[in-house]
Structures are given as C-alpha cells and as structure tokens.
C-alpha cells in the first residue's frame, strides 16, 4: 500500500477550517490499494495551554457519511465541535475525506471525470478506504485507534468488522446515528428514490455519479424553505440547529458520490438487510462473489468485548428507531460492561454534527466514555 505524507498546505482544509480556529493541523494523503488518494487531516493537539503537548496521545479517527466530507465535523464553533473538543481533551484527532469528495479527488491512474473512477459502492469503502486509513494512522501513531462514525461511517466500520477487518487496530467504536439496517427508514426523499428505482434509472442513462455540479445545484435548492432536502424530507426534523450553521454547511456540502453507492443504499432500504452490492444478475454476482446472491455483512461478527458507544435519536428519519433496535438485538450478546447505548428522543440525523447542544448531550458523554478506557 503506497502512502504519502504532506504537511499543511496553503488555502486547503487545514488553512480554512482548522488553523483559522487556532489549532495546529497537518494534511496527509493516503493511497488505497485500488488507487484512490485520500486526504486525511490531523489535529495533533488542542489549543488550550494545558493541551499543547504532543506526547503519546490516543488517536481518534472520525469518519463522515455519504454526500459530505470531513468538514462536517467542524461546522460548529470550536467549543462545540467534537473534533476540537477531542483535541482539547488530549486526543490525537484524524479526519477522513472519503474518495470523490473535494479534497480526495485524486487517483493514481484514473481521471476524476472518467466513469471508471466512479465504479464503487459501500463495498469498496469497506475493502479499501477504511483499511488504508486505519493502517496509516496506526503506523503513524503506533497505537490502536478510537473510531467515530456518523451515518454511513457507522455502517462502514461495522461491515469491516463483520469480515474480520480492522479489529486488531481498534481500541473502541463510537456509532452516531448507526445505519446498519435501513428497511424502516421514514426519510421521504430516500423512500421515493429507493422505491421508484430512480438511482438505477439514472445509472442506466450513464449517470455514474452525483457530481460536484449537481451538489452545487442542491446547495442552492436547499436555501429555499420549501425545499429543505437536507432537513425534514431527507434526515428528519432537526431540533436544535441554527440557520447560521446550515449556511456554513451549504458553503461546503453536499459533496459528490458515486451513483453506485446510492443504488447500494437503495437496495438496503428496499430489502431491509445489509449485504454487499447486488448486480441483479446471478452470473455477475457469481463472478464477483462466487455465489448467485451477494454475501451479507454479518453484524453479529463484531467482537463482544470491543468497547462501543452508540447514540441515536428519536426524530431521525434515516437511522430509524426500529432499525437501530435490529442492530441492538444483534448486539445482545455483547459484554454489558463494554457498551453504552444512548437515546436522545428529540435529536434527528444532523443534530449529531450540527446542533449547538450536541456537545452537552453527545460529545461530553462520549469523551467521558473514552476516558474510562484509559
């Protein structure tokens, strides 16, 4: 696996989102086995006087969901942001930008506009992106990682663990709005797209990705009160999000994504299970998997002694309460001393990264959970 480290650069992620808030920052590039060059941002220390020591700090890797990038962890002011709070509490913080997003557009041989560049789904994120970033951070720090995922980021790590990947490098897992199962989602937009095979139709007409131009168009639409696509129609009615934070969000998000991963998510919604990508052709599935149907990601394969912090909201349309219950049922044999389950009735999907009271309700309890592990 080829890797390359790049120090803080002019005008990039570090300059615009981290250094302007008084934190030290490093840009790192990680190359996956299938050639994607991922930007990973490191915040090695906090900005308070007592925080500014390098030492042997525990690394925490933050993984965003689909249609966003690593900046989703930095939308809130420093005193309210999870990434900055972790740094101020003595952790070595790493933020991933997944393939295809603004800071991770590179590839060793493919052009960003090449349809082959966008031939990936959840399976490639699980098989290539997560192992590459885990290995890189592990090699840089010589320590096991604490992982925090939001939305699709939770499914990525659970799917990887179900196939015995990454486990030896994990110290703990934080699952915010887990989407291991999506069959009960009440997201109107997701339901319409999935039930009417809209992504499949778009892909048939050679639309290989939700690209940066469509993302920009969606940002403009999202300013209209009647078309809050990133609010009630997609993710649920968020309780505590200021309009100023939404404005910051719309300066950067949504981000491009492969149409194939949208199709994969639609398959999971329609079927209510968690399997690898279905090519809807037994011969093609046999070619890829050696069997006529795609293999399942087995959630009961998660190690029973791995410390887990799981938090979900009652108003979340994507991470529906009934779907989270299915995940919790699969974790019933987990060591009760190693799992913390938190339910916040009034929180929806975006509240976990964009609400001003997320620190009080989620981040402080999560950091307390981490501190008990040391």
N, C-alpha and C positions, 0 to 999 in steps of 0.2 A: 504494500500500500504506500503510494507516494504521498508525502506530506511536505508542506512548506509553511514557514512562519514569516509573517510580515508585520512589522511594527506599525504603530499608529500612523495613519495617513491623513493628508490634508483634505478637509471637507467631507470626509466619509461618515460612516456610522459613528465612529468614536468621537469625531470633532463635533458633530451636530447633536448627538443625543447623550453623550456621557461626559466628555471633557468640559462642555459648557456648564455642567452642573457641579464642577469642582472635583470630579473623580478621575483617577488615573485610568487609562484604557489602552488596550492592545488589540490590534486586528490580526487574526490568524486565518490562514487558508488551509483547508483540509481536502485532499483529493480522494474521492471514493474509488473503489475497485472498478466501477463502471464509468469512471472518468469525469464525474461532476466535481467542480471545485466549489466547496462550501466555505463561506465566510463565517467564522466563529469569533465572537467578541469577548474579550476577557476584561473583567473589572477586578483587579487583584487585591484591592484593599479599599476600605472605607475612607471618607473624607474627614471624619472627626479626629481630633488629636490622638485619642487613645486607639484609633483604628488603623493608623498609618504605619503598620509594621507588616513585613512580608511573611516571615516565619513559615511554619509548616501547617498552613490553613487547609481545612477540608474543602474540596471543590464541590460546587453545586452547579449542575448543568440544567439550564432552562430551555425547554422545547415548546415552541409555539404550535398552533394548529394550522388548518388549511386556510388559504386566502389572506393570511397575514404573515409577518416576519418577526424577527427578534425584537423589533421596536415596540411590539405590543406589550412587552414587559416594562417599558419605560415611558408610557403615556402619562402616568400620574406624576405629580411633583416628587422630588427625591424622598421627602419624609413619608410619603405614602406608597412608593413603588416597592414591589417585592425585591427586585434586583438590587436596588440601592440599600434597602434595609438589610438584606443578607450581607452585603459588603460591609455595612456599618456594624454588623454583629460578628465580624471576624471571619466571614467565609470568602473563598476564592470563587468568584461568580463567572460563569461562562454562558453566553447567549448564542444559540444556534440560529443561522439563517438557512432555511431549507432550500434545496435545489429549485431553480427557476425564479426565486424572489430577487429583488433588486440588487442585493449585494452578493448573490450566489448565482449569477448568470453564466459563469464560465464553465467550459468543458475542455478536456484535453484534445478532442478531435471534432466535436460537433458544434455547429453554429447555433446560436440561440433561436434563430428563425427556421431551423431545419425541423421538419416534422418528427424525425427520429429523436431529436432532443427531448420531445415531449412524450415519448413512449414509456411512461412509468405510472405506477399506481401506488397504493399503500405498500404493496409487497416490496418494491424497490427501496422505499424509505426504511422499511424494516430490515431488509437484507444488506443494504449498502450504507445509507446515510447514518443511521444510528450507530452501527458498529464502528464506522470510521471516526465519528466524533467522540464516541466513548473511548476508543483506543488512543486517540490523540491526546485527550485531556488526561487520561490515565498515565500515558507516557510522560507528559509534561509535569505532572504533579506527584507521580509515584504513590498515589492514594486511590482508594475506592471512591466512587462518585455518589453524591446525593443527587437524585434526578427529580425534576419537577416538570410535569407536562400539563398543558391546558388543552382541553378538547381533543383534537386528533392526536396531539402529542401524547396523550394518555394511552390511546389505542396502539400507537407505535411501540411504546415500551412494553405494554402487556403482550402484544403479539410477538415481540422479540423474545421475551422471557418464556413464552409458551413453547418456543422452539429452542430453548436452552442457549440462547444468545445473550451475551452481556452480563449474565448473572454473577460471574466471578469478579466483575468490576463494579458491582452495585453495593452501596452502603445502605441506601434506603430509597423509597419511591414516594413522591408526592403526586397524587392524582386529583387535579382540579377539573370538575365537570367531566368525569370519565365517560367515554363513548364506546365502551367495549361492545355494547349492544345498542341498536338504533331502531328496532322494529316498532317501538311505541312513540316515536318522536311526534310531537304535536306542531312542529315547525311547518307553517303553511307553505312557505316557499319550497322547503325541502320535499314536502309531500307532493306538491304539484309537479316538481321536476322529476322525482322518482317514479310516481305512479303513472305519469304520461310519457316516460322514456325520452324526455326532452334532451338529455345529455347524449343518449345513444343516437338520436336523430341528428344532432349537431355533429357528432363524430362521423356519422355516415357521409355527411357533406364536407368531409375533410377539415373540420374544425378540430384541431389537435390540442388546443389549449384555450383556457380563459386568459387572454394575453393582457399586456400592460395597457393597451388602448381601451379594451373593454373594462379593465379595472378602473381606469381614469373616468370613463363614462359612468360607471357605477358610483364612483365617489360623488360626481355631480348630481346624479339622481338622488343620492342619499341625503342631500341637503334639503330636499322637498319634504315637508311634514307628512304628506300623504303617501310618500314612497320610502319610508324608513326601512329599507331592505335589511339593514344590519341590526334592526331593533325588533319590534314585535313580530314582523312577518317571517323572520328567519331564526332568531335566537331566543325569543321570549321578551316579555316586558321587564326591562331592567329597572331596578328600584331606585338606584342611588347614583346615577351617572350624570355629571354636569355637562351641559351643552358645550362648554369650553373644551372638555376632554374629548368629546365627539369630534369637535373641529380639528383637534390635533390628530386624532385617529384618521380623519379623512384627508389630512395632508399626506399620509403615507400608505394608507390601506384603502381598499383591498389590494392584494398582491396577485400576480399571475399564478396559475396552477394548471397542471395537465388535465385535459378533458377525461383522460383515462381514470384519474383518481376520483373525479366527480362521478363517473359511471360506477366505479367500485363502491363509493359511498351509497349510491342509489341502490345497488344490489343488496347491500347490508340493510338498508331501510326496508326494502320490499320483502326480504326474506326473514329478517329478524335474527339472523345468525351472524357469525363472524368467521368468514372464510377468505381464502385467497381469491384473487381476481378470476371471475368466471368468463371464459371466452365464448360461452354459449354454443360450443361445438365440441363434441366428445373427442374427436380426433385431435383438435388443437389442445384441449386440456390434457390429453394423454401425452402429447408432445412435450408439454411444459411440466406436467406433474406425474406422469406415469400412471394416471388413472382418469376415468371419464368425467369426474366431477372434481372441483377444486378442494384441496385439503382444508380442514378447519384449523383456525388458531385456537388452541385449547387453553382457555383461561384458568383451568384448574392446575395447569403446569407451573403456575407461579410458586416459587419456594415458600413453604409455610412459615419459615422463620425470618423472612425478609421484612424489615420494618416498613409499614405502609401508612401513609396519611391520606385519607380520601375525604374530599369535601364536595358536596353537591347541593343544588338549590331547588326549592320547590316551584319556582317560576321559570325554570329552564326548559325551553321548548326542544332543544337538541339533546341534552343529557336528561331525558325524561326520568321521573322518579321510578316508574315501573321498570325501565331498562336498567337503572342503577341497582334496583332490587335483584334483578337477574345476576348482575355481577357480584353483589354481596352474597347471594346464595351460593355462587361458585367458590366463594372465599370462606365458607362456614367452617372449614377445617383449619383455617389459619390460626396460628398461635395468638390467642386473645391479648397477650401482653405485647404483641408486635404490630397491632393495627389500631388506628384511631379513625373513627368514622364521624364525620361532621355533617349535619344537615342544617341549612340556613333557608328557612321557609320563603323569605321574600327575595332571595337572590336569583337572578337569571344568568345566562351564559356569560355575557360581557361584564357583569358586575365583578367577576373574579379578577379581571385585569384593568378595569376602567372605573370602578366606584371608589369614591373617597373613603368609604368606611371599610373597604376590603382589608386594610391593614389591621383594624381592630378585630374584625370578625374572622379573618382567614390567616393573614400573614403572621401576626403575633402568635397565634396558637401553633402555626406550622413551625416557626423558629423555636418555640418552646419544645416542640416535639423533637426537633433536631438536637437541641441542647441536651436532652435526656439521653441521647445516644452516645454521648462523649464522656 
